[in-house]
Amino acid sequence: MEGIHGLNPELTPRIPNDDKYKIYVSALTALCLDSHNRIPTTDNRLIRRIVRDYQYRGYSAADTIKRWPSVTRGEARNIFPYQEEADSMFNSALIFELGVLKKYVEPILQEVYPDQPEYAEANRLLKFFKYITPIPDDEIPPTSILREFLHGSSFKYH
């Protein structure tokens, strides 16, 4: 069974725990801008989601930012309480991904206008990207997890 809710024991009550091998996958960013400022994991995850929602769902950055508090509340209630029960944890964050995502997310964020409630968050993220060097994505393999948020994956998503 695969999915972000897969660790919740209420989904598999009839399967004995000994017959389950649970893996928790999360993007745990371990980068710092300098010796005093780290890049928050939640920012990396939000940026991934903005790009994916735009590419695959047709959502604007404002739409995704507006939904973000609901997403994080759902995680706190339905995912994070079960992460420590995982048999293995996998960090899907890539050291170069913000540089690759930069060229995708900046134009999307620039579509949020000052009169929109989501502007402050979009502007904060745009300012953050001034510290990130762009990295071309033409050498990212089609099997990279980063392709889930871009086009060009060799995997099929339904």
N, C-alpha and C positions, 0 to 999 in steps of 0.2 A: 504494500500500500504506500502511495506517495502523496505528499501534500503537506502544507504547513500545519494542518490540524491533525496530522497523523500520530502525534505523540499523545493525544488526548485518549485516555483509557476508555472513555465512554463510547468511542467509535468502534472498539474491538472487545467488548466485554466477554464474549464467548471464546476468545482465543487466549489460552494460558500464557502468562507472562514469559515462561521459559521458551515458548515458541515464537517470541517476537524479538527482533533485533532492531532497536530504535536508533535512528540517526537524526541529529539536529543540524540543519544547515542554516547558517546565518552569515551575513556580511559584517564582520567585526573589524572595522577600520582601525588600523594600528599606525596611522601616519600623523605626523605633526607638521605644522607650518613652520614652526621654529621651536626653541627650547621651552616656550611658555604656552603655546597654543596648539592644541591637538585638533584634528579633524573629527568631529563627532560622527559616530557610526550612523546616527539617525539622519544626518545630512547626506551621507553617501547613499543610504537606502532611499531617501526621498528623491534624490537626483536620479537614481536608477528608475524609480517608479514614474517620475515625470516623463522621462524619455520613453519608457515602455508604453505608458498610457497614451502618449501622443502617437507613437508609431503603430500600435496595434489596436487601440480602442478609440482613437480619434478624440481623446480628451485634451483640453488645453491645460497649460500649467496651472492656471487659476482653478480649474476643475479639480485637479489632483491635489493642489495645496488645500483647497476647501475640504476635501475628503480626508486629508491626512490625520486630523485629530481622531476621527472615527476609526481609522486603521490602527493607530497606536493604542486606542482604548481596547479594541478587539484583541490585539496582541497581548496586552496586559492581562486580559481576562481569559483568553482561550489558548494562548501559545506559551508565553513565558512561564506560567506556573508548572509546565510539564517539561521544560528544556533540561532540567537537571536529572530527569529520569532517562535521558537518552543514554544508550550504550556507547555511542561515539558522537563527537561533534566535528563538524566540518566548517571551516571558515572560507566562505566563497568570495571574500573581498580580494581584489587584485591590486597590487601596488601601483599599477599604471592606469587603472580604470578611469580615474577622474580626468586624467589628461586626454583619454580617448573620448569620454562622454562630453567633454567641454564643447566641442564643435556642434554637438547635437543639442545640448540643453540650453546654451546661451540664446539662440534664436527663439526657442520656445518660451523661455523666461521673459524675453523682450516683448512678447505679445501681451503681457500683463500690464495694464495701464494704471497710472497713478490714482484714478478714481475708483479702482477696484479694491475691495478689502484685502485681497491676497497680494497686493503690490509690495507691501513692506517685506514680506517673506521672499518674494521673487527678487526684489532689489538686493536683499541681504545675500542671497545665493549668487547673484551676478557679481557683486563686489568680491565675494569669496573667490570666484573663478579668475579674478585678476592675478591671483597668486599661483595659478596652475598653468603650466606649460602644456600647450596642445601636443597630442601624440597622434600620428596618423593611424588609422585603424586597418589599413590594408594588409597588415601582417598578422592580424589576430586570427587564429585558426577558427574554422567553422564549428569546431566542437567546444570552443571556449564558453564558459558560463556567461561571459559578457555579451555574447551573441543573443542571449535571451532578451536583452534590452535594445539590441540593434537588429538590423537585417543581416542576412547571410549565414544563419545557422544551418548546419546540416541535419538538425533535429526538426521534427514536425510537431507543432503545437496545435492542439485541438481545443 
